[in-house]
Amino acid sequence: MRTRTLRFGLYADEQGLAWVRGLVDEAVGAREARLVDVTVAHTFPASGMTTTDVYDHLAEQWGWENPGQSHGAREAVELRVRLACSLRTWRAVRKTVIRELCPEGAAPHTCRVPWAAA
């Protein structure tokens, strides 16, 4: 098995990060994958850019979906999850996490944590 990385841009506070981390843990636990490392990043070392620069649209999305509410302690971060697994398993875990981040439904809705899959 190779080590593969999942990357998710998030606009979240500590509670939101914990919720997303729980989704990842569940998706990994349901498959033949081993969680190697989880990092919450604020910068991109190769470019010097910050996660705020790259994922600024997520803060805007949150503002549109929650008009008049305070952003509180939310910030744009990148959740990096390293897994030891096959490519097929990596794809299945990624698909499951994305589906759970903002379940589709017939009615208009907002995502609990604005996100972008990188």
Biopython code that builds the backbone (N, CA, C, O; Angstrom):
import numpy as np
from Bio.PDB.StructureBuilder import StructureBuilder

atoms = [
    (1, "MET", "N", (0.842, -1.190, 0.000)),
    (1, "MET", "CA", (0.000, 0.000, 0.000)),
    (1, "MET", "C", (0.879, 1.241, 0.000)),
    (1, "MET", "O", (1.910, 1.305, 0.670)),
    (2, "ARG", "N", (0.439, 2.215, -0.767)),
    (2, "ARG", "CA", (1.135, 3.498, -0.817)),
    (2, "ARG", "C", (0.507, 4.478, 0.154)),
    (2, "ARG", "O", (-0.641, 4.323, 0.573)),
    (3, "THR", "N", (1.284, 5.485, 0.500)),
    (3, "THR", "CA", (0.750, 6.569, 1.306)),
    (3, "THR", "C", (0.178, 7.625, 0.362)),
    (3, "THR", "O", (0.859, 8.099, -0.547)),
    (4, "ARG", "N", (-1.067, 7.978, 0.592)),
    (4, "ARG", "CA", (-1.777, 8.944, -0.256)),
    (4, "ARG", "C", (-2.360, 10.041, 0.633)),
    (4, "ARG", "O", (-2.626, 9.820, 1.814)),
    (5, "THR", "N", (-2.551, 11.207, 0.059)),
    (5, "THR", "CA", (-3.018, 12.349, 0.840)),
    (5, "THR", "C", (-4.372, 12.848, 0.349)),
    (5, "THR", "O", (-4.601, 13.007, -0.850)),
    (6, "LEU", "N", (-5.255, 13.090, 1.301)),
    (6, "LEU", "CA", (-6.524, 13.779, 1.057)),
    (6, "LEU", "C", (-6.331, 15.211, 1.538)),
    (6, "LEU", "O", (-5.743, 15.436, 2.595)),
    (7, "ARG", "N", (-6.821, 16.177, 0.772)),
    (7, "ARG", "CA", (-6.715, 17.576, 1.166)),
    (7, "ARG", "C", (-8.082, 18.233, 1.021)),
    (7, "ARG", "O", (-8.726, 18.149, -0.024)),
    (8, "PHE", "N", (-8.508, 18.889, 2.102)),
    (8, "PHE", "CA", (-9.783, 19.593, 2.092)),
    (8, "PHE", "C", (-9.584, 21.007, 2.605)),
    (8, "PHE", "O", (-9.081, 21.204, 3.711)),
    (9, "GLY", "N", (-9.978, 21.996, 1.805)),
    (9, "GLY", "CA", (-10.020, 23.365, 2.282)),
    (9, "GLY", "C", (-11.302, 23.525, 3.083)),
    (9, "GLY", "O", (-12.373, 23.107, 2.646)),
    (10, "LEU", "N", (-11.187, 24.130, 4.254)),
    (10, "LEU", "CA", (-12.340, 24.276, 5.142)),
    (10, "LEU", "C", (-12.390, 25.694, 5.694)),
    (10, "LEU", "O", (-11.357, 26.338, 5.880)),
    (11, "TYR", "N", (-13.582, 26.163, 5.949)),
    (11, "TYR", "CA", (-13.765, 27.408, 6.682)),
    (11, "TYR", "C", (-14.476, 27.013, 7.963)),
    (11, "TYR", "O", (-15.702, 26.910, 8.001)),
    (12, "ALA", "N", (-13.691, 26.791, 9.017)),
    (12, "ALA", "CA", (-14.244, 26.168, 10.215)),
    (12, "ALA", "C", (-13.608, 26.703, 11.487)),
    (12, "ALA", "O", (-12.502, 27.243, 11.474)),
    (13, "ASP", "N", (-14.333, 26.539, 12.583)),
    (13, "ASP", "CA", (-13.781, 26.771, 13.915)),
    (13, "ASP", "C", (-13.378, 25.410, 14.479)),
    (13, "ASP", "O", (-13.437, 24.409, 13.765)),
    (14, "GLU", "N", (-12.975, 25.356, 15.735)),
    (14, "GLU", "CA", (-12.516, 24.090, 16.325)),
    (14, "GLU", "C", (-13.600, 23.007, 16.297)),
    (14, "GLU", "O", (-13.306, 21.840, 16.039)),
    (15, "GLN", "N", (-14.843, 23.392, 16.561)),
    (15, "GLN", "CA", (-15.940, 22.420, 16.528)),
    (15, "GLN", "C", (-16.143, 21.879, 15.119)),
    (15, "GLN", "O", (-16.347, 20.679, 14.936)),
    (16, "GLY", "N", (-16.089, 22.752, 14.130)),
    (16, "GLY", "CA", (-16.242, 22.324, 12.744)),
    (16, "GLY", "C", (-15.115, 21.395, 12.317)),
    (16, "GLY", "O", (-15.352, 20.397, 11.637)),
    (17, "LEU", "N", (-13.886, 21.723, 12.716)),
    (17, "LEU", "CA", (-12.749, 20.852, 12.401)),
    (17, "LEU", "C", (-12.918, 19.476, 13.040)),
    (17, "LEU", "O", (-12.645, 18.452, 12.414)),
    (18, "ALA", "N", (-13.370, 19.463, 14.293)),
    (18, "ALA", "CA", (-13.582, 18.182, 14.975)),
    (18, "ALA", "C", (-14.655, 17.359, 14.266)),
    (18, "ALA", "O", (-14.529, 16.140, 14.153)),
    (19, "TRP", "N", (-15.699, 18.014, 13.792)),
    (19, "TRP", "CA", (-16.772, 17.317, 13.081)),
    (19, "TRP", "C", (-16.239, 16.705, 11.787)),
    (19, "TRP", "O", (-16.509, 15.541, 11.489)),
    (20, "VAL", "N", (-15.473, 17.499, 11.012)),
    (20, "VAL", "CA", (-14.911, 16.986, 9.753)),
    (20, "VAL", "C", (-13.935, 15.853, 10.046)),
    (20, "VAL", "O", (-13.924, 14.847, 9.338)),
    (21, "ARG", "N", (-13.128, 16.005, 11.068)),
    (21, "ARG", "CA", (-12.181, 14.942, 11.439)),
    (21, "ARG", "C", (-12.946, 13.652, 11.779)),
    (21, "ARG", "O", (-12.487, 12.559, 11.449)),
    (22, "GLY", "N", (-14.090, 13.773, 12.425)),
    (22, "GLY", "CA", (-14.927, 12.606, 12.713)),
    (22, "GLY", "C", (-15.431, 11.940, 11.444)),
    (22, "GLY", "O", (-15.472, 10.713, 11.354)),
    (23, "LEU", "N", (-15.821, 12.761, 10.451)),
    (23, "LEU", "CA", (-16.258, 12.200, 9.164)),
    (23, "LEU", "C", (-15.125, 11.413, 8.509)),
    (23, "LEU", "O", (-15.336, 10.327, 7.971)),
    (24, "VAL", "N", (-13.918, 11.980, 8.564)),
    (24, "VAL", "CA", (-12.751, 11.304, 7.984)),
    (24, "VAL", "C", (-12.489, 10.001, 8.722)),
    (24, "VAL", "O", (-12.286, 8.963, 8.092)),
    (25, "ASP", "N", (-12.492, 10.043, 10.043)),
    (25, "ASP", "CA", (-12.241, 8.839, 10.846)),
    (25, "ASP", "C", (-13.242, 7.731, 10.521)),
    (25, "ASP", "O", (-12.866, 6.566, 10.396)),
    (26, "GLU", "N", (-14.514, 8.098, 10.386)),
    (26, "GLU", "CA", (-15.545, 7.107, 10.047)),
    (26, "GLU", "C", (-15.308, 6.512, 8.667)),
    (26, "GLU", "O", (-15.399, 5.298, 8.486)),
    (27, "ALA", "N", (-15.004, 7.366, 7.695)),
    (27, "ALA", "CA", (-14.784, 6.893, 6.321)),
    (27, "ALA", "C", (-13.559, 5.983, 6.237)),
    (27, "ALA", "O", (-13.579, 4.979, 5.526)),
    (28, "VAL", "N", (-12.505, 6.330, 6.954)),
    (28, "VAL", "CA", (-11.292, 5.511, 6.955)),
    (28, "VAL", "C", (-11.550, 4.190, 7.671)),
    (28, "VAL", "O", (-11.125, 3.133, 7.204)),
    (29, "GLY", "N", (-12.240, 4.249, 8.791)),
    (29, "GLY", "CA", (-12.519, 3.043, 9.577)),
    (29, "GLY", "C", (-13.383, 2.032, 8.853)),
    (29, "GLY", "O", (-13.324, 0.837, 9.145)),
    (30, "ALA", "N", (-14.178, 2.498, 7.917)),
    (30, "ALA", "CA", (-15.075, 1.611, 7.174)),
    (30, "ALA", "C", (-14.378, 0.939, 5.995)),
    (30, "ALA", "O", (-14.981, 0.125, 5.296)),
    (31, "ARG", "N", (-13.119, 1.276, 5.776)),
    (31, "ARG", "CA", (-12.385, 0.739, 4.627)),
    (31, "ARG", "C", (-11.057, 0.151, 5.081)),
    (31, "ARG", "O", (-10.670, 0.267, 6.243)),
    (32, "GLU", "N", (-10.380, -0.472, 4.150)),
    (32, "GLU", "CA", (-9.060, -1.018, 4.435)),
    (32, "GLU", "C", (-8.008, 0.062, 4.214)),
    (32, "GLU", "O", (-7.258, 0.042, 3.238)),
    (33, "ALA", "N", (-7.980, 0.994, 5.143)),
    (33, "ALA", "CA", (-7.017, 2.088, 5.084)),
    (33, "ALA", "C", (-6.465, 2.304, 6.482)),
    (33, "ALA", "O", (-7.120, 2.011, 7.482)),
    (34, "ARG", "N", (-5.251, 2.821, 6.529)),
    (34, "ARG", "CA", (-4.632, 3.145, 7.814)),
    (34, "ARG", "C", (-4.326, 4.633, 7.826)),
    (34, "ARG", "O", (-3.669, 5.151, 6.923)),
    (35, "LEU", "N", (-4.804, 5.310, 8.847)),
    (35, "LEU", "CA", (-4.557, 6.738, 9.006)),
    (35, "LEU", "C", (-3.116, 6.920, 9.470)),
    (35, "LEU", "O", (-2.733, 6.425, 10.530)),
    (36, "VAL", "N", (-2.323, 7.628, 8.677)),
    (36, "VAL", "CA", (-0.906, 7.827, 8.980)),
    (36, "VAL", "C", (-0.691, 9.141, 9.721)),
    (36, "VAL", "O", (0.057, 9.192, 10.698)),
    (37, "ASP", "N", (-1.356, 10.219, 9.252)),
    (37, "ASP", "CA", (-1.132, 11.536, 9.841)),
    (37, "ASP", "C", (-2.283, 12.468, 9.459)),
    (37, "ASP", "O", (-2.863, 12.349, 8.380)),
    (38, "VAL", "N", (-2.598, 13.390, 10.355)),
    (38, "VAL", "CA", (-3.588, 14.430, 10.078)),
    (38, "VAL", "C", (-2.962, 15.762, 10.477)),
    (38, "VAL", "O", (-2.453, 15.919, 11.587)),
    (39, "THR", "N", (-3.011, 16.718, 9.546)),
    (39, "THR", "CA", (-2.433, 18.038, 9.789)),
    (39, "THR", "C", (-3.442, 19.106, 9.416)),
    (39, "THR", "O", (-4.137, 18.993, 8.406)),
    (40, "VAL", "N", (-3.517, 20.134, 10.227)),
    (40, "VAL", "CA", (-4.306, 21.317, 9.889)),
    (40, "VAL", "C", (-3.302, 22.384, 9.498)),
    (40, "VAL", "O", (-2.557, 22.882, 10.342)),
    (41, "ALA", "N", (-3.279, 22.737, 8.218)),
    (41, "ALA", "CA", (-2.282, 23.671, 7.689)),
    (41, "ALA", "C", (-2.868, 25.061, 7.501)),
    (41, "ALA", "O", (-4.052, 25.221, 7.204)),
    (42, "HIS", "N", (-2.009, 26.067, 7.683)),
    (42, "HIS", "CA", (-2.378, 27.462, 7.472)),
    (42, "HIS", "C", (-1.581, 28.093, 6.333)),
    (42, "HIS", "O", (-1.863, 29.216, 5.916)),
    (43, "THR", "N", (-0.581, 27.361, 5.835)),
    (43, "THR", "CA", (0.258, 27.873, 4.742)),
    (43, "THR", "C", (0.571, 26.752, 3.759)),
    (43, "THR", "O", (0.393, 25.568, 4.047)),
    (44, "PHE", "N", (1.043, 27.171, 2.590)),
    (44, "PHE", "CA", (1.521, 26.257, 1.557)),
    (44, "PHE", "C", (3.016, 26.522, 1.410)),
    (44, "PHE", "O", (3.406, 27.490, 0.757)),
    (45, "PRO", "N", (3.854, 25.682, 2.002)),
    (45, "PRO", "CA", (5.292, 25.950, 2.058)),
    (45, "PRO", "C", (5.945, 26.232, 0.708)),
    (45, "PRO", "O", (6.813, 27.102, 0.632)),
    (46, "ALA", "N", (5.574, 25.549, -0.332)),
    (46, "ALA", "CA", (6.237, 25.720, -1.623)),
    (46, "ALA", "C", (5.972, 27.093, -2.237)),
    (46, "ALA", "O", (6.816, 27.615, -2.965)),
    (47, "SER", "N", (4.823, 27.677, -1.955)),
    (47, "SER", "CA", (4.464, 28.940, -2.603)),
    (47, "SER", "C", (4.511, 30.137, -1.661)),
    (47, "SER", "O", (4.576, 31.278, -2.119)),
    (48, "GLY", "N", (4.481, 29.898, -0.372)),
    (48, "GLY", "CA", (4.423, 30.996, 0.586)),
    (48, "GLY", "C", (3.029, 31.565, 0.768)),
    (48, "GLY", "O", (2.840, 32.489, 1.559)),
    (49, "MET", "N", (2.042, 31.029, 0.048)),
    (49, "MET", "CA", (0.664, 31.493, 0.183)),
    (49, "MET", "C", (0.050, 30.934, 1.459)),
    (49, "MET", "O", (0.470, 29.894, 1.967)),
    (50, "THR", "N", (-0.939, 31.638, 1.960)),
    (50, "THR", "CA", (-1.662, 31.159, 3.129)),
    (50, "THR", "C", (-2.951, 30.481, 2.693)),
    (50, "THR", "O", (-3.410, 30.656, 1.564)),
    (51, "THR", "N", (-3.520, 29.716, 3.589)),
    (51, "THR", "CA", (-4.802, 29.074, 3.287)),
    (51, "THR", "C", (-5.904, 30.127, 3.153)),
    (51, "THR", "O", (-6.884, 29.910, 2.440)),
    (52, "THR", "N", (-5.749, 31.257, 3.832)),
    (52, "THR", "CA", (-6.715, 32.343, 3.686)),
    (52, "THR", "C", (-6.698, 32.875, 2.255)),
    (52, "THR", "O", (-7.747, 33.194, 1.694)),
    (53, "ASP", "N", (-5.488, 32.970, 1.658)),
    (53, "ASP", "CA", (-5.375, 33.424, 0.267)),
    (53, "ASP", "C", (-6.074, 32.460, -0.681)),
    (53, "ASP", "O", (-6.793, 32.878, -1.588)),
    (54, "VAL", "N", (-5.860, 31.187, -0.467)),
    (54, "VAL", "CA", (-6.345, 30.170, -1.399)),
    (54, "VAL", "C", (-7.834, 29.878, -1.209)),
    (54, "VAL", "O", (-8.555, 29.679, -2.187)),
    (55, "TYR", "N", (-8.292, 29.853, 0.029)),
    (55, "TYR", "CA", (-9.671, 29.466, 0.308)),
    (55, "TYR", "C", (-10.541, 30.632, 0.769)),
    (55, "TYR", "O", (-11.497, 30.425, 1.517)),
    (56, "ASP", "N", (-10.227, 31.853, 0.336)),
    (56, "ASP", "CA", (-11.006, 33.013, 0.743)),
    (56, "ASP", "C", (-12.468, 32.917, 0.301)),
    (56, "ASP", "O", (-13.350, 33.490, 0.940)),
    (57, "HIS", "N", (-12.721, 32.199, -0.785)),
    (57, "HIS", "CA", (-14.100, 32.045, -1.274)),
    (57, "HIS", "C", (-14.978, 31.278, -0.281)),
    (57, "HIS", "O", (-16.201, 31.420, -0.296)),
    (58, "LEU", "N", (-14.360, 30.471, 0.575)),
    (58, "LEU", "CA", (-15.147, 29.726, 1.565)),
    (58, "LEU", "C", (-15.697, 30.654, 2.648)),
    (58, "LEU", "O", (-16.813, 30.455, 3.130)),
    (59, "ALA", "N", (-14.923, 31.658, 3.026)),
    (59, "ALA", "CA", (-15.417, 32.649, 3.990)),
    (59, "ALA", "C", (-16.569, 33.443, 3.373)),
    (59, "ALA", "O", (-17.559, 33.746, 4.040)),
    (60, "GLU", "N", (-16.423, 33.773, 2.096)),
    (60, "GLU", "CA", (-17.507, 34.482, 1.403)),
    (60, "GLU", "C", (-18.756, 33.611, 1.330)),
    (60, "GLU", "O", (-19.867, 34.098, 1.543)),
    (61, "GLN", "N", (-18.581, 32.334, 1.032)),
    (61, "GLN", "CA", (-19.714, 31.414, 0.972)),
    (61, "GLN", "C", (-20.432, 31.369, 2.312)),
    (61, "GLN", "O", (-21.660, 31.428, 2.366)),
    (62, "TRP", "N", (-19.667, 31.267, 3.392)),
    (62, "TRP", "CA", (-20.273, 31.215, 4.722)),
    (62, "TRP", "C", (-21.078, 32.499, 4.974)),
    (62, "TRP", "O", (-22.178, 32.447, 5.523)),
    (63, "GLY", "N", (-20.526, 33.645, 4.572)),
    (63, "GLY", "CA", (-21.232, 34.912, 4.762)),
    (63, "GLY", "C", (-22.532, 34.973, 3.980)),
    (63, "GLY", "O", (-23.532, 35.482, 4.488)),
    (64, "TRP", "N", (-22.538, 34.466, 2.758)),
    (64, "TRP", "CA", (-23.760, 34.449, 1.943)),
    (64, "TRP", "C", (-24.813, 33.522, 2.544)),
    (64, "TRP", "O", (-26.005, 33.828, 2.547)),
    (65, "GLU", "N", (-24.345, 32.383, 3.052)),
    (65, "GLU", "CA", (-25.290, 31.386, 3.574)),
    (65, "GLU", "C", (-25.759, 31.702, 4.993)),
    (65, "GLU", "O", (-26.759, 31.149, 5.452)),
    (66, "ASN", "N", (-25.052, 32.578, 5.684)),
    (66, "ASN", "CA", (-25.384, 32.919, 7.072)),
    (66, "ASN", "C", (-25.395, 34.437, 7.254)),
    (66, "ASN", "O", (-24.624, 34.965, 8.056)),
    (67, "PRO", "N", (-26.262, 35.146, 6.519)),
    (67, "PRO", "CA", (-26.244, 36.611, 6.562)),
    (67, "PRO", "C", (-26.504, 37.160, 7.965)),
    (67, "PRO", "O", (-27.392, 36.702, 8.684)),
    (68, "GLY", "N", (-25.697, 38.153, 8.324)),
    (68, "GLY", "CA", (-25.883, 38.810, 9.614)),
    (68, "GLY", "C", (-25.267, 38.087, 10.793)),
    (68, "GLY", "O", (-25.274, 38.619, 11.903)),
    (69, "GLN", "N", (-24.735, 36.893, 10.592)),
    (69, "GLN", "CA", (-24.129, 36.151, 11.702)),
    (69, "GLN", "C", (-22.629, 36.408, 11.766)),
    (69, "GLN", "O", (-21.975, 36.625, 10.746)),
    (70, "SER", "N", (-22.111, 36.380, 12.954)),
    (70, "SER", "CA", (-20.679, 36.576, 13.148)),
    (70, "SER", "C", (-19.908, 35.361, 12.634)),
    (70, "SER", "O", (-20.367, 34.226, 12.759)),
    (71, "HIS", "N", (-18.743, 35.608, 12.059)),
    (71, "HIS", "CA", (-17.884, 34.515, 11.602)),
    (71, "HIS", "C", (-17.224, 33.812, 12.791)),
    (71, "HIS", "O", (-16.693, 32.711, 12.649)),
    (72, "GLY", "N", (-17.260, 34.442, 13.943)),
    (72, "GLY", "CA", (-16.704, 33.830, 15.149)),
    (72, "GLY", "C", (-15.228, 33.482, 14.974)),
    (72, "GLY", "O", (-14.449, 34.280, 14.453)),
    (73, "ALA", "N", (-14.860, 32.299, 15.408)),
    (73, "ALA", "CA", (-13.465, 31.855, 15.355)),
    (73, "ALA", "C", (-13.150, 31.067, 14.082)),
    (73, "ALA", "O", (-12.100, 30.433, 13.984)),
    (74, "ARG", "N", (-14.057, 31.110, 13.115)),
    (74, "ARG", "CA", (-13.817, 30.369, 11.872)),
    (74, "ARG", "C", (-12.635, 30.955, 11.112)),
    (74, "ARG", "O", (-12.406, 32.165, 11.108)),
    (75, "GLU", "N", (-11.891, 30.058, 10.469)),
    (75, "GLU", "CA", (-10.785, 30.489, 9.620)),
    (75, "GLU", "C", (-10.608, 29.481, 8.498)),
    (75, "GLU", "O", (-11.023, 28.326, 8.600)),
    (76, "ALA", "N", (-9.986, 29.945, 7.431)),
    (76, "ALA", "CA", (-9.709, 29.072, 6.292)),
    (76, "ALA", "C", (-8.454, 28.262, 6.594)),
    (76, "ALA", "O", (-7.395, 28.819, 6.886)),
    (77, "VAL", "N", (-8.588, 26.943, 6.520)),
    (77, "VAL", "CA", (-7.474, 26.030, 6.762)),
    (77, "VAL", "C", (-7.522, 24.919, 5.727)),
    (77, "VAL", "O", (-8.499, 24.775, 4.993)),
    (78, "GLU", "N", (-6.453, 24.137, 5.681)),
    (78, "GLU", "CA", (-6.469, 22.943, 4.847)),
    (78, "GLU", "C", (-6.234, 21.745, 5.751)),
    (78, "GLU", "O", (-5.234, 21.672, 6.465)),
    (79, "LEU", "N", (-7.167, 20.814, 5.708)),
    (79, "LEU", "CA", (-7.025, 19.557, 6.444)),
    (79, "LEU", "C", (-6.329, 18.569, 5.528)),
    (79, "LEU", "O", (-6.845, 18.229, 4.463)),
    (80, "ARG", "N", (-5.155, 18.108, 5.943)),
    (80, "ARG", "CA", (-4.376, 17.147, 5.160)),
    (80, "ARG", "C", (-4.353, 15.828, 5.898)),
    (80, "ARG", "O", (-3.903, 15.742, 7.040)),
    (81, "VAL", "N", (-4.844, 14.809, 5.232)),
    (81, "VAL", "CA", (-4.958, 13.483, 5.827)),
    (81, "VAL", "C", (-4.117, 12.511, 5.006)),
    (81, "VAL", "O", (-4.375, 12.311, 3.819)),
    (82, "ARG", "N", (-3.120, 11.912, 5.632)),
    (82, "ARG", "CA", (-2.289, 10.922, 4.946)),
    (82, "ARG", "C", (-2.792, 9.532, 5.315)),
    (82, "ARG", "O", (-2.960, 9.201, 6.489)),
    (83, "LEU", "N", (-3.027, 8.726, 4.278)),
    (83, "LEU", "CA", (-3.553, 7.372, 4.442)),
    (83, "LEU", "C", (-2.623, 6.367, 3.783)),
    (83, "LEU", "O", (-2.005, 6.665, 2.761)),
    (84, "ALA", "N", (-2.525, 5.201, 4.354)),
    (84, "ALA", "CA", (-1.872, 4.071, 3.697)),
    (84, "ALA", "C", (-2.995, 3.210, 3.148)),
    (84, "ALA", "O", (-3.735, 2.575, 3.899)),
    (85, "CYS", "N", (-3.114, 3.199, 1.809)),
    (85, "CYS", "CA", (-4.217, 2.485, 1.191)),
    (85, "CYS", "C", (-3.995, 2.386, -0.316)),
    (85, "CYS", "O", (-3.070, 2.984, -0.867)),
    (86, "SER", "N", (-4.846, 1.634, -0.952)),
    (86, "SER", "CA", (-4.827, 1.545, -2.408)),
    (86, "SER", "C", (-5.471, 2.793, -2.997)),
    (86, "SER", "O", (-6.149, 3.539, -2.290)),
    (87, "LEU", "N", (-5.262, 3.017, -4.275)),
    (87, "LEU", "CA", (-5.889, 4.150, -4.948)),
    (87, "LEU", "C", (-7.409, 4.017, -4.916)),
    (87, "LEU", "O", (-8.120, 5.005, -4.726)),
    (88, "ARG", "N", (-7.893, 2.823, -5.097)),
    (88, "ARG", "CA", (-9.346, 2.585, -5.068)),
    (88, "ARG", "C", (-9.938, 2.952, -3.708)),
    (88, "ARG", "O", (-10.998, 3.574, -3.633)),
    (89, "THR", "N", (-9.251, 2.567, -2.642)),
    (89, "THR", "CA", (-9.721, 2.893, -1.294)),
    (89, "THR", "C", (-9.640, 4.391, -1.046)),
    (89, "THR", "O", (-10.550, 4.970, -0.453)),
    (90, "TRP", "N", (-8.552, 5.030, -1.497)),
    (90, "TRP", "CA", (-8.398, 6.471, -1.348)),
    (90, "TRP", "C", (-9.574, 7.186, -2.001)),
    (90, "TRP", "O", (-10.146, 8.109, -1.423)),
    (91, "ARG", "N", (-9.929, 6.756, -3.205)),
    (91, "ARG", "CA", (-11.057, 7.368, -3.918)),
    (91, "ARG", "C", (-12.368, 7.162, -3.163)),
    (91, "ARG", "O", (-13.192, 8.073, -3.085)),
    (92, "ALA", "N", (-12.559, 5.974, -2.613)),
    (92, "ALA", "CA", (-13.793, 5.687, -1.875)),
    (92, "ALA", "C", (-13.884, 6.530, -0.605)),
    (92, "ALA", "O", (-14.956, 7.042, -0.282)),
    (93, "VAL", "N", (-12.779, 6.678, 0.115)),
    (93, "VAL", "CA", (-12.764, 7.501, 1.324)),
    (93, "VAL", "C", (-13.059, 8.953, 0.961)),
    (93, "VAL", "O", (-13.878, 9.600, 1.613)),
    (94, "ARG", "N", (-12.402, 9.466, -0.068)),
    (94, "ARG", "CA", (-12.606, 10.848, -0.506)),
    (94, "ARG", "C", (-14.071, 11.082, -0.886)),
    (94, "ARG", "O", (-14.672, 12.075, -0.476)),
    (95, "LYS", "N", (-14.631, 10.179, -1.658)),
    (95, "LYS", "CA", (-16.017, 10.310, -2.090)),
    (95, "LYS", "C", (-16.972, 10.317, -0.893)),
    (95, "LYS", "O", (-17.918, 11.103, -0.857)),
    (96, "THR", "N", (-16.726, 9.456, 0.070)),
    (96, "THR", "CA", (-17.574, 9.378, 1.257)),
    (96, "THR", "C", (-17.501, 10.663, 2.073)),
    (96, "THR", "O", (-18.531, 11.187, 2.497)),
    (97, "VAL", "N", (-16.294, 11.175, 2.295)),
    (97, "VAL", "CA", (-16.144, 12.404, 3.074)),
    (97, "VAL", "C", (-16.841, 13.563, 2.367)),
    (97, "VAL", "O", (-17.552, 14.337, 3.008)),
    (98, "ILE", "N", (-16.650, 13.688, 1.073)),
    (98, "ILE", "CA", (-17.294, 14.771, 0.325)),
    (98, "ILE", "C", (-18.817, 14.665, 0.424)),
    (98, "ILE", "O", (-19.500, 15.668, 0.626)),
    (99, "ARG", "N", (-19.335, 13.469, 0.282)),
    (99, "ARG", "CA", (-20.788, 13.272, 0.358)),
    (99, "ARG", "C", (-21.315, 13.665, 1.744)),
    (99, "ARG", "O", (-22.400, 14.235, 1.851)),
    (100, "GLU", "N", (-20.559, 13.365, 2.798)),
    (100, "GLU", "CA", (-21.008, 13.664, 4.153)),
    (100, "GLU", "C", (-20.800, 15.130, 4.551)),
    (100, "GLU", "O", (-21.496, 15.637, 5.432)),
    (101, "LEU", "N", (-19.853, 15.806, 3.912)),
    (101, "LEU", "CA", (-19.615, 17.213, 4.232)),
    (101, "LEU", "C", (-20.843, 18.070, 3.943)),
    (101, "LEU", "O", (-21.145, 19.000, 4.690)),
    (102, "CYS", "N", (-21.533, 17.765, 2.885)),
    (102, "CYS", "CA", (-22.717, 18.543, 2.535)),
    (102, "CYS", "C", (-23.679, 17.648, 1.764)),
    (102, "CYS", "O", (-23.717, 17.683, 0.534)),
    (103, "PRO", "N", (-24.457, 16.843, 2.490)),
    (103, "PRO", "CA", (-25.370, 15.917, 1.820)),
    (103, "PRO", "C", (-26.344, 16.641, 0.911)),
    (103, "PRO", "O", (-26.914, 17.671, 1.271)),
    (104, "GLU", "N", (-26.521, 16.082, -0.268)),
    (104, "GLU", "CA", (-27.467, 16.672, -1.212)),
    (104, "GLU", "C", (-28.885, 16.309, -0.804)),
    (104, "GLU", "O", (-29.134, 15.243, -0.243)),
    (105, "GLY", "N", (-29.776, 17.186, -1.086)),
    (105, "GLY", "CA", (-31.182, 16.949, -0.816)),
    (105, "GLY", "C", (-32.019, 17.723, -1.804)),
    (105, "GLY", "O", (-31.491, 18.484, -2.615)),
    (106, "ALA", "N", (-33.303, 17.537, -1.739)),
    (106, "ALA", "CA", (-34.198, 18.207, -2.666)),
    (106, "ALA", "C", (-34.372, 19.688, -2.315)),
    (106, "ALA", "O", (-34.589, 20.517, -3.198)),
    (107, "ALA", "N", (-34.278, 20.013, -1.032)),
    (107, "ALA", "CA", (-34.504, 21.389, -0.590)),
    (107, "ALA", "C", (-33.187, 22.168, -0.558)),
    (107, "ALA", "O", (-32.120, 21.585, -0.361)),
    (108, "PRO", "N", (-33.267, 23.490, -0.751)),
    (108, "PRO", "CA", (-32.056, 24.309, -0.613)),
    (108, "PRO", "C", (-31.497, 24.164, 0.806)),
    (108, "PRO", "O", (-32.251, 24.080, 1.775)),
    (109, "HIS", "N", (-30.200, 24.136, 0.909)),
    (109, "HIS", "CA", (-29.583, 23.968, 2.220)),
    (109, "HIS", "C", (-28.204, 24.612, 2.222)),
    (109, "HIS", "O", (-27.677, 24.995, 1.178)),
    (110, "THR", "N", (-27.641, 24.721, 3.402)),
    (110, "THR", "CA", (-26.282, 25.234, 3.527)),
    (110, "THR", "C", (-25.419, 24.143, 4.145)),
    (110, "THR", "O", (-25.889, 23.316, 4.925)),
    (111, "CYS", "N", (-24.158, 24.167, 3.778)),
    (111, "CYS", "CA", (-23.213, 23.203, 4.347)),
    (111, "CYS", "C", (-22.835, 23.656, 5.750)),
    (111, "CYS", "O", (-22.662, 24.849, 6.000)),
    (112, "ARG", "N", (-22.711, 22.718, 6.646)),
    (112, "ARG", "CA", (-22.331, 23.035, 8.027)),
    (112, "ARG", "C", (-20.956, 23.700, 8.057)),
    (112, "ARG", "O", (-20.738, 24.654, 8.804)),
    (113, "VAL", "N", (-20.033, 23.192, 7.243)),
    (113, "VAL", "CA", (-18.690, 23.752, 7.110)),
    (113, "VAL", "C", (-18.415, 23.936, 5.624)),
    (113, "VAL", "O", (-18.327, 22.948, 4.895)),
    (114, "PRO", "N", (-18.278, 25.180, 5.153)),
    (114, "PRO", "CA", (-17.924, 25.366, 3.752)),
    (114, "PRO", "C", (-16.591, 24.658, 3.453)),
    (114, "PRO", "O", (-15.663, 24.709, 4.260)),
    (115, "TRP", "N", (-16.504, 24.010, 2.303)),
    (115, "TRP", "CA", (-15.339, 23.184, 1.996)),
    (115, "TRP", "C", (-15.011, 23.208, 0.513)),
    (115, "TRP", "O", (-15.824, 23.602, -0.323)),
    (116, "ALA", "N", (-13.809, 22.778, 0.221)),
    (116, "ALA", "CA", (-13.360, 22.574, -1.150)),
    (116, "ALA", "C", (-12.419, 21.378, -1.125)),
    (116, "ALA", "O", (-11.526, 21.309, -0.281)),
    (117, "ALA", "N", (-12.609, 20.453, -2.026)),
    (117, "ALA", "CA", (-11.700, 19.310, -2.121)),
    (117, "ALA", "C", (-10.527, 19.699, -3.002)),
    (117, "ALA", "O", (-10.705, 20.155, -4.132)),
    (118, "ALA", "N", (-9.348, 19.518, -2.481)),
    (118, "ALA", "CA", (-8.143, 19.889, -3.236)),
    (118, "ALA", "C", (-7.524, 18.646, -3.846)),
    (118, "ALA", "O", (-6.500, 18.735, -4.523)),
]
sb = StructureBuilder()
sb.init_structure("model")
sb.init_model(0)
sb.init_chain("A")
sb.init_seg("    ")
for serial, (resi, resn, name, xyz) in enumerate(atoms, 1):
    if name == "N":
        sb.init_residue(resn, " ", resi, " ")
    sb.init_atom(name, np.array(xyz, "f"), 0.0, 1.0, " ", f" {name:<3s}", serial, name[0])
structure = sb.get_structure()
